[in-house]
Structures are given as structure tokens and as C-alpha cells.
Amino acid sequence: MLGSDIFSYFGLGCRNVSKLFVPSAYDFSMMLKSLDKYSGVINHQRYASNYDFSKAIYIVNREKFTDAGFILLKENQGLSSPVAVLYFEYYNSF
């Protein structure tokens, strides 16, 4: 379900999921494994262009991010992430 919400409406602003709140020290490996079935999205030209652009900016600016090969995970307090980027923020308690 989460993968569908992230990838079905990319580029349509408020219609897709662009940020997650996760518990502190959350391990993204299981989530990324479940999102792997959406990896074909990287074959969409505009999506791939946004992916490449964001990745290049993060590398040039030496910013920390996780590259899953089809989506970039970035810790950020912003609410709206660029296409092909999923922002996240850690929390400690409710």
C-alpha cells in the first residue's frame, strides 16, 4: 500500500506520499525491499531525470542520503520532497 501511495501519483503534488515519520534508529532495509517491485518507475523519463538531478545535487553538496537505485531517501524537515526523493524525519515518542 505505501509503495502504491508513493509511486502512483509522483509529480502530482499533494496526491502522493512525499514524507515519512519513522521511529528513531528505524532500519529502512525492509521498507526498501518491499518497494523494490516499483523499481521500474526509473524507466519513466521524467522520473529518471528528477532522480538523476536530485542525486547529483546531493553528491555535489556532500549531503547525506540513501540511494535505492530508483528512489532517494533524505532526512529533511520539509513536507514536500522533489520527485524521486522521499523525505523522512525521525521521532522519539508520540
PDB file of N, CA, C and O in Angstrom:
ATOM      1  N   MET A   1       0.808  -1.194   0.000  1.00  0.00           N
ATOM      2  CA  MET A   1       0.000   0.000   0.000  1.00  0.00           C
ATOM      3  C   MET A   1       0.861   1.272   0.000  1.00  0.00           C
ATOM      4  O   MET A   1       0.602   2.199  -0.768  1.00  0.00           O
ATOM      5  N   LEU A   2       1.864   1.310   0.847  1.00  0.00           N
ATOM      6  CA  LEU A   2       2.699   2.501   0.920  1.00  0.00           C
ATOM      7  C   LEU A   2       3.386   2.759  -0.416  1.00  0.00           C
ATOM      8  O   LEU A   2       3.437   3.896  -0.886  1.00  0.00           O
ATOM      9  N   GLY A   3       3.908   1.711  -1.017  1.00  0.00           N
ATOM     10  CA  GLY A   3       4.574   1.857  -2.306  1.00  0.00           C
ATOM     11  C   GLY A   3       3.646   2.420  -3.363  1.00  0.00           C
ATOM     12  O   GLY A   3       4.044   3.272  -4.157  1.00  0.00           O
ATOM     13  N   SER A   4       2.438   1.957  -3.376  1.00  0.00           N
ATOM     14  CA  SER A   4       1.447   2.465  -4.324  1.00  0.00           C
ATOM     15  C   SER A   4       1.187   3.948  -4.086  1.00  0.00           C
ATOM     16  O   SER A   4       1.075   4.722  -5.036  1.00  0.00           O
ATOM     17  N   ASP A   5       1.091   4.339  -2.827  1.00  0.00           N
ATOM     18  CA  ASP A   5       0.853   5.745  -2.495  1.00  0.00           C
ATOM     19  C   ASP A   5       2.051   6.631  -2.840  1.00  0.00           C
ATOM     20  O   ASP A   5       1.879   7.809  -3.154  1.00  0.00           O
ATOM     21  N   ILE A   6       3.250   6.079  -2.786  1.00  0.00           N
ATOM     22  CA  ILE A   6       4.447   6.845  -3.122  1.00  0.00           C
ATOM     23  C   ILE A   6       4.592   6.996  -4.629  1.00  0.00           C
ATOM     24  O   ILE A   6       4.872   8.089  -5.122  1.00  0.00           O
ATOM     25  N   PHE A   7       4.401   5.907  -5.360  1.00  0.00           N
ATOM     26  CA  PHE A   7       4.751   5.903  -6.778  1.00  0.00           C
ATOM     27  C   PHE A   7       3.604   6.122  -7.755  1.00  0.00           C
ATOM     28  O   PHE A   7       3.851   6.494  -8.902  1.00  0.00           O
ATOM     29  N   SER A   8       2.372   5.906  -7.344  1.00  0.00           N
ATOM     30  CA  SER A   8       1.254   6.036  -8.292  1.00  0.00           C
ATOM     31  C   SER A   8       1.015   7.464  -8.749  1.00  0.00           C
ATOM     32  O   SER A   8       0.578   7.688  -9.878  1.00  0.00           O
ATOM     33  N   TYR A   9       1.293   8.419  -7.899  1.00  0.00           N
ATOM     34  CA  TYR A   9       0.956   9.801  -8.210  1.00  0.00           C
ATOM     35  C   TYR A   9       2.163  10.732  -8.178  1.00  0.00           C
ATOM     36  O   TYR A   9       2.019  11.920  -7.892  1.00  0.00           O
ATOM     37  N   PHE A  10       3.365  10.201  -8.470  1.00  0.00           N
ATOM     38  CA  PHE A  10       4.552  11.055  -8.394  1.00  0.00           C
ATOM     39  C   PHE A  10       4.391  12.252  -9.320  1.00  0.00           C
ATOM     40  O   PHE A  10       3.891  12.142 -10.439  1.00  0.00           O
ATOM     41  N   GLY A  11       4.831  13.394  -8.816  1.00  0.00           N
ATOM     42  CA  GLY A  11       4.748  14.619  -9.598  1.00  0.00           C
ATOM     43  C   GLY A  11       3.414  15.336  -9.507  1.00  0.00           C
ATOM     44  O   GLY A  11       3.245  16.394 -10.112  1.00  0.00           O
ATOM     45  N   LEU A  12       2.474  14.791  -8.773  1.00  0.00           N
ATOM     46  CA  LEU A  12       1.152  15.418  -8.670  1.00  0.00           C
ATOM     47  C   LEU A  12       0.937  16.088  -7.322  1.00  0.00           C
ATOM     48  O   LEU A  12      -0.192  16.174  -6.837  1.00  0.00           O
ATOM     49  N   GLY A  13       2.005  16.556  -6.728  1.00  0.00           N
ATOM     50  CA  GLY A  13       1.901  17.343  -5.503  1.00  0.00           C
ATOM     51  C   GLY A  13       1.305  16.595  -4.342  1.00  0.00           C
ATOM     52  O   GLY A  13       1.854  15.588  -3.894  1.00  0.00           O
ATOM     53  N   CYS A  14       0.186  17.077  -3.852  1.00  0.00           N
ATOM     54  CA  CYS A  14      -0.391  16.560  -2.618  1.00  0.00           C
ATOM     55  C   CYS A  14      -1.021  15.183  -2.775  1.00  0.00           C
ATOM     56  O   CYS A  14      -1.511  14.631  -1.789  1.00  0.00           O
ATOM     57  N   ARG A  15      -1.029  14.615  -3.953  1.00  0.00           N
ATOM     58  CA  ARG A  15      -1.668  13.310  -4.148  1.00  0.00           C
ATOM     59  C   ARG A  15      -0.764  12.133  -3.811  1.00  0.00           C
ATOM     60  O   ARG A  15      -1.243  11.006  -3.687  1.00  0.00           O
ATOM     61  N   ASN A  16       0.507  12.370  -3.665  1.00  0.00           N
ATOM     62  CA  ASN A  16       1.397  11.259  -3.352  1.00  0.00           C
ATOM     63  C   ASN A  16       2.074  11.466  -2.000  1.00  0.00           C
ATOM     64  O   ASN A  16       2.095  12.569  -1.456  1.00  0.00           O
ATOM     65  N   VAL A  17       2.624  10.381  -1.478  1.00  0.00           N
ATOM     66  CA  VAL A  17       3.356  10.439  -0.218  1.00  0.00           C
ATOM     67  C   VAL A  17       4.758  10.948  -0.519  1.00  0.00           C
ATOM     68  O   VAL A  17       5.458  10.388  -1.363  1.00  0.00           O
ATOM     69  N   SER A  18       5.172  12.013   0.173  1.00  0.00           N
ATOM     70  CA  SER A  18       6.500  12.578  -0.065  1.00  0.00           C
ATOM     71  C   SER A  18       7.336  12.653   1.210  1.00  0.00           C
ATOM     72  O   SER A  18       8.497  13.059   1.172  1.00  0.00           O
ATOM     73  N   LYS A  19       6.738  12.256   2.348  1.00  0.00           N
ATOM     74  CA  LYS A  19       7.477  12.293   3.612  1.00  0.00           C
ATOM     75  C   LYS A  19       6.946  11.229   4.557  1.00  0.00           C
ATOM     76  O   LYS A  19       5.747  10.954   4.612  1.00  0.00           O
ATOM     77  N   LEU A  20       7.878  10.639   5.301  1.00  0.00           N
ATOM     78  CA  LEU A  20       7.529   9.658   6.324  1.00  0.00           C
ATOM     79  C   LEU A  20       8.098  10.095   7.665  1.00  0.00           C
ATOM     80  O   LEU A  20       9.184  10.670   7.731  1.00  0.00           O
ATOM     81  N   PHE A  21       7.369   9.823   8.717  1.00  0.00           N
ATOM     82  CA  PHE A  21       7.876   9.975  10.075  1.00  0.00           C
ATOM     83  C   PHE A  21       8.140   8.563  10.585  1.00  0.00           C
ATOM     84  O   PHE A  21       7.242   7.721  10.591  1.00  0.00           O
ATOM     85  N   VAL A  22       9.368   8.308  11.010  1.00  0.00           N
ATOM     86  CA  VAL A  22       9.762   6.969  11.424  1.00  0.00           C
ATOM     87  C   VAL A  22      10.378   7.023  12.815  1.00  0.00           C
ATOM     88  O   VAL A  22      10.932   8.050  13.208  1.00  0.00           O
ATOM     89  N   PRO A  23      10.286   5.920  13.568  1.00  0.00           N
ATOM     90  CA  PRO A  23      10.896   5.891  14.896  1.00  0.00           C
ATOM     91  C   PRO A  23      12.410   6.068  14.798  1.00  0.00           C
ATOM     92  O   PRO A  23      13.025   5.694  13.799  1.00  0.00           O
ATOM     93  N   SER A  24      12.994   6.632  15.826  1.00  0.00           N
ATOM     94  CA  SER A  24      14.447   6.830  15.822  1.00  0.00           C
ATOM     95  C   SER A  24      15.142   5.484  15.609  1.00  0.00           C
ATOM     96  O   SER A  24      14.691   4.455  16.112  1.00  0.00           O
ATOM     97  N   ALA A  25      16.225   5.504  14.871  1.00  0.00           N
ATOM     98  CA  ALA A  25      17.022   4.323  14.532  1.00  0.00           C
ATOM     99  C   ALA A  25      16.242   3.329  13.664  1.00  0.00           C
ATOM    100  O   ALA A  25      16.538   2.134  13.683  1.00  0.00           O
ATOM    101  N   TYR A  26      15.273   3.798  12.922  1.00  0.00           N
ATOM    102  CA  TYR A  26      14.496   2.930  12.026  1.00  0.00           C
ATOM    103  C   TYR A  26      15.406   2.346  10.945  1.00  0.00           C
ATOM    104  O   TYR A  26      16.245   3.052  10.385  1.00  0.00           O
ATOM    105  N   ASP A  27      15.239   1.073  10.659  1.00  0.00           N
ATOM    106  CA  ASP A  27      16.008   0.391   9.619  1.00  0.00           C
ATOM    107  C   ASP A  27      15.165   0.358   8.341  1.00  0.00           C
ATOM    108  O   ASP A  27      14.134  -0.312   8.291  1.00  0.00           O
ATOM    109  N   PHE A  28      15.599   1.069   7.328  1.00  0.00           N
ATOM    110  CA  PHE A  28      14.840   1.188   6.083  1.00  0.00           C
ATOM    111  C   PHE A  28      14.960  -0.027   5.172  1.00  0.00           C
ATOM    112  O   PHE A  28      14.281  -0.082   4.146  1.00  0.00           O
ATOM    113  N   SER A  29      15.793  -0.995   5.508  1.00  0.00           N
ATOM    114  CA  SER A  29      16.048  -2.108   4.592  1.00  0.00           C
ATOM    115  C   SER A  29      14.786  -2.904   4.255  1.00  0.00           C
ATOM    116  O   SER A  29      14.595  -3.263   3.093  1.00  0.00           O
ATOM    117  N   MET A  30      13.938  -3.186   5.209  1.00  0.00           N
ATOM    118  CA  MET A  30      12.701  -3.937   4.938  1.00  0.00           C
ATOM    119  C   MET A  30      11.750  -3.126   4.060  1.00  0.00           C
ATOM    120  O   MET A  30      11.126  -3.664   3.146  1.00  0.00           O
ATOM    121  N   MET A  31      11.646  -1.841   4.341  1.00  0.00           N
ATOM    122  CA  MET A  31      10.766  -0.994   3.542  1.00  0.00           C
ATOM    123  C   MET A  31      11.264  -0.932   2.102  1.00  0.00           C
ATOM    124  O   MET A  31      10.479  -1.067   1.164  1.00  0.00           O
ATOM    125  N   LEU A  32      12.562  -0.728   1.928  1.00  0.00           N
ATOM    126  CA  LEU A  32      13.120  -0.643   0.581  1.00  0.00           C
ATOM    127  C   LEU A  32      12.947  -1.956  -0.171  1.00  0.00           C
ATOM    128  O   LEU A  32      12.714  -1.957  -1.380  1.00  0.00           O
ATOM    129  N   LYS A  33      13.060  -3.062   0.534  1.00  0.00           N
ATOM    130  CA  LYS A  33      12.844  -4.368  -0.102  1.00  0.00           C
ATOM    131  C   LYS A  33      11.403  -4.487  -0.600  1.00  0.00           C
ATOM    132  O   LYS A  33      11.165  -5.011  -1.688  1.00  0.00           O
ATOM    133  N   SER A  34      10.451  -4.007   0.182  1.00  0.00           N
ATOM    134  CA  SER A  34       9.046  -4.081  -0.235  1.00  0.00           C
ATOM    135  C   SER A  34       8.735  -3.104  -1.370  1.00  0.00           C
ATOM    136  O   SER A  34       7.806  -3.331  -2.145  1.00  0.00           O
ATOM    137  N   LEU A  35       9.505  -2.019  -1.471  1.00  0.00           N
ATOM    138  CA  LEU A  35       9.296  -1.045  -2.548  1.00  0.00           C
ATOM    139  C   LEU A  35       9.960  -1.469  -3.846  1.00  0.00           C
ATOM    140  O   LEU A  35       9.716  -0.866  -4.891  1.00  0.00           O
ATOM    141  N   ASP A  36      10.789  -2.486  -3.795  1.00  0.00           N
ATOM    142  CA  ASP A  36      11.547  -2.909  -4.972  1.00  0.00           C
ATOM    143  C   ASP A  36      10.652  -3.249  -6.163  1.00  0.00           C
ATOM    144  O   ASP A  36      11.076  -3.101  -7.309  1.00  0.00           O
ATOM    145  N   LYS A  37       9.442  -3.695  -5.915  1.00  0.00           N
ATOM    146  CA  LYS A  37       8.557  -4.036  -7.035  1.00  0.00           C
ATOM    147  C   LYS A  37       8.150  -2.805  -7.847  1.00  0.00           C
ATOM    148  O   LYS A  37       7.599  -2.941  -8.939  1.00  0.00           O
ATOM    149  N   TYR A  38       8.413  -1.613  -7.327  1.00  0.00           N
ATOM    150  CA  TYR A  38       8.127  -0.372  -8.042  1.00  0.00           C
ATOM    151  C   TYR A  38       9.372   0.188  -8.739  1.00  0.00           C
ATOM    152  O   TYR A  38       9.336   1.294  -9.279  1.00  0.00           O
ATOM    153  N   SER A  39      10.451  -0.561  -8.727  1.00  0.00           N
ATOM    154  CA  SER A  39      11.714  -0.068  -9.273  1.00  0.00           C
ATOM    155  C   SER A  39      11.633   0.284 -10.759  1.00  0.00           C
ATOM    156  O   SER A  39      12.451   1.063 -11.248  1.00  0.00           O
ATOM    157  N   GLY A  40      10.685  -0.262 -11.467  1.00  0.00           N
ATOM    158  CA  GLY A  40      10.508   0.042 -12.887  1.00  0.00           C
ATOM    159  C   GLY A  40      10.171   1.492 -13.157  1.00  0.00           C
ATOM    160  O   GLY A  40      10.263   1.947 -14.297  1.00  0.00           O
ATOM    161  N   VAL A  41       9.782   2.222 -12.128  1.00  0.00           N
ATOM    162  CA  VAL A  41       9.458   3.644 -12.288  1.00  0.00           C
ATOM    163  C   VAL A  41      10.660   4.424 -12.800  1.00  0.00           C
ATOM    164  O   VAL A  41      10.501   5.484 -13.406  1.00  0.00           O
ATOM    165  N   ILE A  42      11.860   3.907 -12.561  1.00  0.00           N
ATOM    166  CA  ILE A  42      13.068   4.595 -13.008  1.00  0.00           C
ATOM    167  C   ILE A  42      13.147   4.630 -14.534  1.00  0.00           C
ATOM    168  O   ILE A  42      13.930   5.403 -15.087  1.00  0.00           O
ATOM    169  N   ASN A  43      12.362   3.818 -15.217  1.00  0.00           N
ATOM    170  CA  ASN A  43      12.334   3.819 -16.684  1.00  0.00           C
ATOM    171  C   ASN A  43      11.463   4.928 -17.254  1.00  0.00           C
ATOM    172  O   ASN A  43      11.455   5.149 -18.465  1.00  0.00           O
ATOM    173  N   HIS A  44      10.736   5.623 -16.399  1.00  0.00           N
ATOM    174  CA  HIS A  44       9.938   6.781 -16.826  1.00  0.00           C
ATOM    175  C   HIS A  44      10.903   7.949 -16.988  1.00  0.00           C
ATOM    176  O   HIS A  44      11.582   8.325 -16.033  1.00  0.00           O
ATOM    177  N   GLN A  45      10.971   8.521 -18.171  1.00  0.00           N
ATOM    178  CA  GLN A  45      11.988   9.524 -18.492  1.00  0.00           C
ATOM    179  C   GLN A  45      11.998  10.710 -17.535  1.00  0.00           C
ATOM    180  O   GLN A  45      13.062  11.104 -17.057  1.00  0.00           O
ATOM    181  N   ARG A  46      10.851  11.275 -17.253  1.00  0.00           N
ATOM    182  CA  ARG A  46      10.816  12.455 -16.371  1.00  0.00           C
ATOM    183  C   ARG A  46      11.161  12.095 -14.938  1.00  0.00           C
ATOM    184  O   ARG A  46      11.832  12.861 -14.246  1.00  0.00           O
ATOM    185  N   TYR A  47      10.708  10.934 -14.490  1.00  0.00           N
ATOM    186  CA  TYR A  47      11.056  10.482 -13.149  1.00  0.00           C
ATOM    187  C   TYR A  47      12.566  10.295 -13.044  1.00  0.00           C
ATOM    188  O   TYR A  47      13.189  10.763 -12.091  1.00  0.00           O
ATOM    189  N   ALA A  48      13.155   9.608 -14.029  1.00  0.00           N
ATOM    190  CA  ALA A  48      14.599   9.348 -14.031  1.00  0.00           C
ATOM    191  C   ALA A  48      15.399  10.645 -14.070  1.00  0.00           C
ATOM    192  O   ALA A  48      16.445  10.747 -13.429  1.00  0.00           O
ATOM    193  N   SER A  49      14.918  11.633 -14.815  1.00  0.00           N
ATOM    194  CA  SER A  49      15.615  12.925 -14.871  1.00  0.00           C
ATOM    195  C   SER A  49      15.626  13.595 -13.506  1.00  0.00           C
ATOM    196  O   SER A  49      16.643  14.151 -13.092  1.00  0.00           O
ATOM    197  N   ASN A  50      14.495  13.543 -12.804  1.00  0.00           N
ATOM    198  CA  ASN A  50      14.424  14.114 -11.457  1.00  0.00           C
ATOM    199  C   ASN A  50      15.316  13.349 -10.481  1.00  0.00           C
ATOM    200  O   ASN A  50      15.977  13.944  -9.631  1.00  0.00           O
ATOM    201  N   TYR A  51      15.324  12.037 -10.614  1.00  0.00           N
ATOM    202  CA  TYR A  51      16.178  11.184  -9.778  1.00  0.00           C
ATOM    203  C   TYR A  51      17.649  11.567  -9.979  1.00  0.00           C
ATOM    204  O   TYR A  51      18.372  11.812  -9.013  1.00  0.00           O
ATOM    205  N   ASP A  52      18.078  11.615 -11.234  1.00  0.00           N
ATOM    206  CA  ASP A  52      19.471  11.953 -11.550  1.00  0.00           C
ATOM    207  C   ASP A  52      19.842  13.351 -11.062  1.00  0.00           C
ATOM    208  O   ASP A  52      20.927  13.553 -10.516  1.00  0.00           O
ATOM    209  N   PHE A  53      18.944  14.310 -11.257  1.00  0.00           N
ATOM    210  CA  PHE A  53      19.206  15.690 -10.841  1.00  0.00           C
ATOM    211  C   PHE A  53      19.373  15.782  -9.324  1.00  0.00           C
ATOM    212  O   PHE A  53      20.348  16.354  -8.838  1.00  0.00           O
ATOM    213  N   SER A  54      18.420  15.219  -8.577  1.00  0.00           N
ATOM    214  CA  SER A  54      18.492  15.285  -7.110  1.00  0.00           C
ATOM    215  C   SER A  54      19.727  14.575  -6.593  1.00  0.00           C
ATOM    216  O   SER A  54      20.397  15.072  -5.687  1.00  0.00           O
ATOM    217  N   LYS A  55      20.034  13.425  -7.156  1.00  0.00           N
ATOM    218  CA  LYS A  55      21.219  12.673  -6.725  1.00  0.00           C
ATOM    219  C   LYS A  55      22.486  13.484  -6.972  1.00  0.00           C
ATOM    220  O   LYS A  55      23.369  13.533  -6.115  1.00  0.00           O
ATOM    221  N   ALA A  56      22.578  14.118  -8.131  1.00  0.00           N
ATOM    222  CA  ALA A  56      23.755  14.938  -8.452  1.00  0.00           C
ATOM    223  C   ALA A  56      23.903  16.104  -7.480  1.00  0.00           C
ATOM    224  O   ALA A  56      25.009  16.407  -7.031  1.00  0.00           O
ATOM    225  N   ILE A  57      22.787  16.759  -7.156  1.00  0.00           N
ATOM    226  CA  ILE A  57      22.820  17.887  -6.216  1.00  0.00           C
ATOM    227  C   ILE A  57      23.297  17.415  -4.837  1.00  0.00           C
ATOM    228  O   ILE A  57      24.137  18.062  -4.212  1.00  0.00           O
ATOM    229  N   TYR A  58      22.763  16.300  -4.373  1.00  0.00           N
ATOM    230  CA  TYR A  58      23.160  15.791  -3.058  1.00  0.00           C
ATOM    231  C   TYR A  58      24.639  15.413  -3.032  1.00  0.00           C
ATOM    232  O   TYR A  58      25.327  15.654  -2.040  1.00  0.00           O
ATOM    233  N   ILE A  59      25.121  14.828  -4.108  1.00  0.00           N
ATOM    234  CA  ILE A  59      26.532  14.448  -4.170  1.00  0.00           C
ATOM    235  C   ILE A  59      27.425  15.687  -4.178  1.00  0.00           C
ATOM    236  O   ILE A  59      28.389  15.765  -3.417  1.00  0.00           O
ATOM    237  N   VAL A  60      27.103  16.654  -5.040  1.00  0.00           N
ATOM    238  CA  VAL A  60      27.913  17.876  -5.139  1.00  0.00           C
ATOM    239  C   VAL A  60      27.941  18.626  -3.811  1.00  0.00           C
ATOM    240  O   VAL A  60      28.978  19.156  -3.411  1.00  0.00           O
ATOM    241  N   ASN A  61      26.798  18.668  -3.131  1.00  0.00           N
ATOM    242  CA  ASN A  61      26.710  19.372  -1.849  1.00  0.00           C
ATOM    243  C   ASN A  61      27.154  18.515  -0.663  1.00  0.00           C
ATOM    244  O   ASN A  61      27.109  18.961   0.484  1.00  0.00           O
ATOM    245  N   ARG A  62      27.580  17.289  -0.944  1.00  0.00           N
ATOM    246  CA  ARG A  62      28.033  16.353   0.087  1.00  0.00           C
ATOM    247  C   ARG A  62      26.992  16.145   1.175  1.00  0.00           C
ATOM    248  O   ARG A  62      27.306  16.103   2.364  1.00  0.00           O
ATOM    249  N   GLU A  63      25.756  16.018   0.741  1.00  0.00           N
ATOM    250  CA  GLU A  63      24.650  15.779   1.669  1.00  0.00           C
ATOM    251  C   GLU A  63      24.447  14.281   1.849  1.00  0.00           C
ATOM    252  O   GLU A  63      24.678  13.496   0.929  1.00  0.00           O
ATOM    253  N   LYS A  64      24.019  13.902   3.023  1.00  0.00           N
ATOM    254  CA  LYS A  64      23.777  12.504   3.333  1.00  0.00           C
ATOM    255  C   LYS A  64      22.417  12.084   2.759  1.00  0.00           C
ATOM    256  O   LYS A  64      21.416  12.774   2.953  1.00  0.00           O
ATOM    257  N   PHE A  65      22.390  10.966   2.062  1.00  0.00           N
ATOM    258  CA  PHE A  65      21.152  10.414   1.520  1.00  0.00           C
ATOM    259  C   PHE A  65      21.348   8.921   1.286  1.00  0.00           C
ATOM    260  O   PHE A  65      22.474   8.423   1.290  1.00  0.00           O
ATOM    261  N   THR A  66      20.253   8.222   1.086  1.00  0.00           N
ATOM    262  CA  THR A  66      20.301   6.805   0.771  1.00  0.00           C
ATOM    263  C   THR A  66      19.776   6.621  -0.638  1.00  0.00           C
ATOM    264  O   THR A  66      18.708   7.127  -0.981  1.00  0.00           O
ATOM    265  N   ASP A  67      20.521   5.901  -1.451  1.00  0.00           N
ATOM    266  CA  ASP A  67      20.148   5.656  -2.840  1.00  0.00           C
ATOM    267  C   ASP A  67      19.722   4.203  -2.986  1.00  0.00           C
ATOM    268  O   ASP A  67      20.524   3.290  -2.793  1.00  0.00           O
ATOM    269  N   ALA A  68      18.449   3.994  -3.330  1.00  0.00           N
ATOM    270  CA  ALA A  68      17.933   2.641  -3.531  1.00  0.00           C
ATOM    271  C   ALA A  68      17.961   2.239  -5.001  1.00  0.00           C
ATOM    272  O   ALA A  68      17.494   1.156  -5.357  1.00  0.00           O
ATOM    273  N   GLY A  69      18.503   3.098  -5.854  1.00  0.00           N
ATOM    274  CA  GLY A  69      18.573   2.790  -7.270  1.00  0.00           C
ATOM    275  C   GLY A  69      17.382   3.274  -8.064  1.00  0.00           C
ATOM    276  O   GLY A  69      17.441   3.356  -9.291  1.00  0.00           O
ATOM    277  N   PHE A  70      16.296   3.598  -7.373  1.00  0.00           N
ATOM    278  CA  PHE A  70      15.099   4.116  -8.029  1.00  0.00           C
ATOM    279  C   PHE A  70      14.389   5.177  -7.190  1.00  0.00           C
ATOM    280  O   PHE A  70      13.470   5.844  -7.666  1.00  0.00           O
ATOM    281  N   ILE A  71      14.816   5.323  -5.958  1.00  0.00           N
ATOM    282  CA  ILE A  71      14.298   6.373  -5.079  1.00  0.00           C
ATOM    283  C   ILE A  71      15.412   6.777  -4.114  1.00  0.00           C
ATOM    284  O   ILE A  71      16.225   5.953  -3.697  1.00  0.00           O
ATOM    285  N   LEU A  72      15.428   8.046  -3.777  1.00  0.00           N
ATOM    286  CA  LEU A  72      16.418   8.569  -2.838  1.00  0.00           C
ATOM    287  C   LEU A  72      15.715   8.867  -1.518  1.00  0.00           C
ATOM    288  O   LEU A  72      14.642   9.469  -1.511  1.00  0.00           O
ATOM    289  N   LEU A  73      16.300   8.457  -0.423  1.00  0.00           N
ATOM    290  CA  LEU A  73      15.780   8.758   0.908  1.00  0.00           C
ATOM    291  C   LEU A  73      16.653   9.839   1.518  1.00  0.00           C
ATOM    292  O   LEU A  73      17.880   9.741   1.514  1.00  0.00           O
ATOM    293  N   LYS A  74      16.006  10.873   2.044  1.00  0.00           N
ATOM    294  CA  LYS A  74      16.745  12.018   2.578  1.00  0.00           C
ATOM    295  C   LYS A  74      16.077  12.490   3.859  1.00  0.00           C
ATOM    296  O   LYS A  74      14.877  12.764   3.880  1.00  0.00           O
ATOM    297  N   GLU A  75      16.858  12.583   4.924  1.00  0.00           N
ATOM    298  CA  GLU A  75      16.324  13.155   6.158  1.00  0.00           C
ATOM    299  C   GLU A  75      16.184  14.658   5.950  1.00  0.00           C
ATOM    300  O   GLU A  75      17.153  15.341   5.620  1.00  0.00           O
ATOM    301  N   ASN A  76      14.973  15.164   6.146  1.00  0.00           N
ATOM    302  CA  ASN A  76      14.692  16.571   5.871  1.00  0.00           C
ATOM    303  C   ASN A  76      13.427  16.966   6.611  1.00  0.00           C
ATOM    304  O   ASN A  76      12.486  16.177   6.704  1.00  0.00           O
ATOM    305  N   GLN A  77      13.399  18.179   7.137  1.00  0.00           N
ATOM    306  CA  GLN A  77      12.219  18.658   7.860  1.00  0.00           C
ATOM    307  C   GLN A  77      11.133  19.175   6.940  1.00  0.00           C
ATOM    308  O   GLN A  77      10.017  19.426   7.394  1.00  0.00           O
ATOM    309  N   GLY A  78      11.424  19.340   5.671  1.00  0.00           N
ATOM    310  CA  GLY A  78      10.421  19.818   4.713  1.00  0.00           C
ATOM    311  C   GLY A  78       9.275  18.826   4.555  1.00  0.00           C
ATOM    312  O   GLY A  78       9.430  17.637   4.830  1.00  0.00           O
ATOM    313  N   LEU A  79       8.140  19.318   4.116  1.00  0.00           N
ATOM    314  CA  LEU A  79       6.979  18.455   3.923  1.00  0.00           C
ATOM    315  C   LEU A  79       6.903  17.885   2.515  1.00  0.00           C
ATOM    316  O   LEU A  79       6.500  16.736   2.337  1.00  0.00           O
ATOM    317  N   SER A  80       7.274  18.654   1.536  1.00  0.00           N
ATOM    318  CA  SER A  80       7.187  18.240   0.141  1.00  0.00           C
ATOM    319  C   SER A  80       8.564  17.944  -0.405  1.00  0.00           C
ATOM    320  O   SER A  80       9.444  18.805  -0.385  1.00  0.00           O
ATOM    321  N   SER A  81       8.755  16.743  -0.889  1.00  0.00           N
ATOM    322  CA  SER A  81      10.045  16.365  -1.454  1.00  0.00           C
ATOM    323  C   SER A  81       9.988  16.449  -2.978  1.00  0.00           C
ATOM    324  O   SER A  81       8.906  16.400  -3.563  1.00  0.00           O
ATOM    325  N   PRO A  82      11.145  16.575  -3.617  1.00  0.00           N
ATOM    326  CA  PRO A  82      11.171  16.544  -5.079  1.00  0.00           C
ATOM    327  C   PRO A  82      10.751  15.159  -5.594  1.00  0.00           C
ATOM    328  O   PRO A  82      10.794  14.177  -4.852  1.00  0.00           O
ATOM    329  N   VAL A  83      10.354  15.090  -6.841  1.00  0.00           N
ATOM    330  CA  VAL A  83      10.037  13.803  -7.465  1.00  0.00           C
ATOM    331  C   VAL A  83      11.265  12.902  -7.352  1.00  0.00           C
ATOM    332  O   VAL A  83      12.391  13.355  -7.558  1.00  0.00           O
ATOM    333  N   ALA A  84      11.050  11.638  -7.029  1.00  0.00           N
ATOM    334  CA  ALA A  84      12.082  10.601  -6.881  1.00  0.00           C
ATOM    335  C   ALA A  84      12.829  10.685  -5.556  1.00  0.00           C
ATOM    336  O   ALA A  84      13.792   9.948  -5.344  1.00  0.00           O
ATOM    337  N   VAL A  85      12.402  11.568  -4.665  1.00  0.00           N
ATOM    338  CA  VAL A  85      13.002  11.688  -3.333  1.00  0.00           C
ATOM    339  C   VAL A  85      11.905  11.495  -2.302  1.00  0.00           C
ATOM    340  O   VAL A  85      10.808  12.036  -2.442  1.00  0.00           O
ATOM    341  N   LEU A  86      12.199  10.732  -1.279  1.00  0.00           N
ATOM    342  CA  LEU A  86      11.277  10.544  -0.167  1.00  0.00           C
ATOM    343  C   LEU A  86      11.940  11.101   1.081  1.00  0.00           C
ATOM    344  O   LEU A  86      12.944  10.567   1.552  1.00  0.00           O
ATOM    345  N   TYR A  87      11.374  12.178   1.616  1.00  0.00           N
ATOM    346  CA  TYR A  87      11.892  12.762   2.852  1.00  0.00           C
ATOM    347  C   TYR A  87      11.429  11.906   4.023  1.00  0.00           C
ATOM    348  O   TYR A  87      10.377  11.267   3.977  1.00  0.00           O
ATOM    349  N   PHE A  88      12.243  11.912   5.070  1.00  0.00           N
ATOM    350  CA  PHE A  88      11.830  11.268   6.314  1.00  0.00           C
ATOM    351  C   PHE A  88      12.349  12.088   7.474  1.00  0.00           C
ATOM    352  O   PHE A  88      13.287  12.876   7.349  1.00  0.00           O
ATOM    353  N   GLU A  89      11.702  11.874   8.611  1.00  0.00           N
ATOM    354  CA  GLU A  89      12.099  12.533   9.843  1.00  0.00           C
ATOM    355  C   GLU A  89      11.922  11.527  10.972  1.00  0.00           C
ATOM    356  O   GLU A  89      10.923  10.810  11.031  1.00  0.00           O
ATOM    357  N   TYR A  90      12.887  11.486  11.850  1.00  0.00           N
ATOM    358  CA  TYR A  90      12.825  10.575  12.993  1.00  0.00           C
ATOM    359  C   TYR A  90      12.013  11.201  14.134  1.00  0.00           C
ATOM    360  O   TYR A  90      11.992  12.420  14.304  1.00  0.00           O
ATOM    361  N   TYR A  91      11.349  10.340  14.906  1.00  0.00           N
ATOM    362  CA  TYR A  91      10.694  10.791  16.136  1.00  0.00           C
ATOM    363  C   TYR A  91      11.075   9.833  17.268  1.00  0.00           C
ATOM    364  O   TYR A  91      11.428   8.677  17.034  1.00  0.00           O
ATOM    365  N   ASN A  92      10.996  10.337  18.488  1.00  0.00           N
ATOM    366  CA  ASN A  92      11.329   9.525  19.663  1.00  0.00           C
ATOM    367  C   ASN A  92      10.117   9.003  20.393  1.00  0.00           C
ATOM    368  O   ASN A  92      10.140   7.889  20.916  1.00  0.00           O
ATOM    369  N   SER A  93       9.056   9.792  20.439  1.00  0.00           N
ATOM    370  CA  SER A  93       7.831   9.382  21.103  1.00  0.00           C
ATOM    371  C   SER A  93       6.671  10.182  20.543  1.00  0.00           C
ATOM    372  O   SER A  93       6.852  11.151  19.806  1.00  0.00           O
ATOM    373  N   PHE A  94       5.478   9.749  20.912  1.00  0.00           N
ATOM    374  CA  PHE A  94       4.281  10.450  20.451  1.00  0.00           C
ATOM    375  C   PHE A  94       4.154  11.692  21.247  1.00  0.00           C
ATOM    376  O   PHE A  94       3.215  12.462  21.044  1.00  0.00           O
TER     377      PHE A  94
END
